[in-house]
Amino acid sequence: MEVRKVGIIAFAFGMLETILSNQRIAQITLQKVRELNASVYTQLDIAYILVPEIVDIQSIRNDEFGPPPTLRIARGAIQWAKRRKITELWIVAAEPHLWRALRDVQQAVREAEEYIEVRICEEIKQYPRGSWFCLNSAQKRTRSWWNWHKRELIFKFMPFFIYKRIAG
C-alpha cells in the first residue's frame, strides 16, 4: 500500500500579512494542514501568519521587485514536493488568482516530469470573488478587480512560451 504524502502550496494575494486576503489564505491553509497532516510551501506574507501554528513550513522570499511570479513559486513548490516525496499537492489561492496558480503548478509538475496529484482547496469559493481585493494591500494590482483584471487578461491570452520567459 502506497503512503500518501500531502503538501499545500499557499499563494499570497497582495502584500503584507495583515490584509484580509492573506489572513483568509492562511486560515484555509491552517484548516487543511490540520485536516490532511500536510507540509506547507508558501510566501513570506502567509508564512508570518502560520509560523506560530505550523512547524513544517517552507517559504519563498520576495526579491527586490516584490513577490516572485506565480510560475516561479510553482516551480519552487514542485522541487520542494519532489524532495519530500509528496504525491498530493493542494493549492490555496485567492479565487481571482486560482486559474493561473493551478495552470502554473500543473505546468511545473509537467516540467519536473513528476506524478503529483494537484487539487484545489474548495474552501476558497466560500468567499465572493470581489471580496479578495484589499485597498490596503501594498501591491496595487490586488487592490481592485479592475487593477487585477486588466493584468490577468494579458496573462490569459499571452502565448505560454512568452509567459514562461517573463515569469520563470
N, C-alpha and C positions, 0 to 999 in steps of 0.2 A: 504494500500500500504506500503510495506516494504521499509525503507530508506536504501540505500546502503551506507555503511561506508567503505572508502578506505584507505589502508595503503601501504607504499612502504618499502621494505627491500633492502637496498643497500649494497652489499658486496664489500669491498675494494679488489684490486688486486695488491699486493705488499705493501710496506710500504713507507710512507711519503705522505703527501697530495700534494706535488709538482710534483710527477711523472705523466706522461701523462695519464696512465690508470686510475688513481684515479680522475684526472681532467675530463676525459670523463664520468666516472661513476657519478660524481657529476653533470655534465651538463645534462645528461639524467635524473637523479633524479629530478633536478630542473624543467626541462621541464614537467615531469609527475606530479609533485606536482601542478604546475600551471594548467595543463590540467584537473586533477581529484580532485583538492582541498584535497589532501591527507596528512596524517601524515607520518613521516619517522622514521624508525629504522635502524641504521647503525653503522659502526665502526668509531672510532675517526678520522682516516685519511680522511674520507669522511665528517664527521661532521664539522671538521675545515673549510672546504671549504664552506659548506652550511649555517653555523650559521648566517652570516650576512643577508642571504636571507630568511631563513626558521625559523619560531618561534617554530613550533610543531615538535620537533625532539628529539629522544631518542637515545643515543649512548651507545655501549658496549665497555668497556675498554679492553686494552691489559693486559695480565698477565705477569709474569716475564719471560716467554718464548716467548713473542711476541703476535701476533694476536691470538684470540681464534679460535678453529677449526670451520669449516663451520657448522657442526651439532649443536654445542653449540650456535652459533649465531642464527641458525634457531629456536632452541627451545626457546631461549630468545625472539625472534621476535614473536613467536606464543603466548607466555604468555602475551606479551605486547599487541598484537592484541586482545586477549581474554578479557583483562581488559578494552580495549577501544571499545569492541563490533564491531570490524572490521570484515566485511564479505567478503571483496575482498582484496587480497594482491598481489602486483606487485613486481616482482623480477628484480633488476638491478644488473648485474654482468658482468664481462669481459667474452667474448664469450668462451674462453677456460675453464672457471670455471663454466659456466652456467649449464651444465648437472648435476654436483654434487650439486650446490646450489639448483636447482629445486628438485632433489631427496631428499635432506636433509630437505627442507622446507615441502615437501609433507609427509615425514616421521614424522616430528614434528607435523603436523596437525593431522595425524592418532593417534599418541601417546596421544595428548591432547583431542582426541575424540571430535573435533570441526568440524563445517562445515565452512570452509573458502575457497573461490574460489582462486586458485593460478594461476597467469598469469605471462607471461614473457614480458618485455619491448622489443618489436621488434627493437627499435632504436639501440640496441646493435649490431645488424647484419649489420649495415651500415659501420662498420669498419672491415677490413680484420682480420682474426683470428690471424695472426702473429704480427699484429701491437699493440697488447695489452701488449707485453713484453717490459720492460724498463730496460736498462742496469744500470740506476741509482737508481733502487729500492734497498731499504735496505734489502729486502728479496730475497735471492739468487734464490729461486725456481721460481720467477716471472721475472727473467732477460732474460731467453731464452726459446724457445719452448722445447728444449731438457731437460733442468732442470725441467721444468714443466711436460712434458710428461712422463718421467721415474717415477715420483712420482704418477701421476694420474693413470698410468696403474695398479699400486699396488692397489689403492683405487677402481678402476673399477672392478677388479677381486676378491678382498677380500670379503669373506662372510660378509654380513651386520652385523651379530651379533658380529663379531670381530671388525669391523669398529666402531660400537656403543661403544664398550668398550674403544677403544683408542681415539675416537673423542668426546665422550659425556661428 
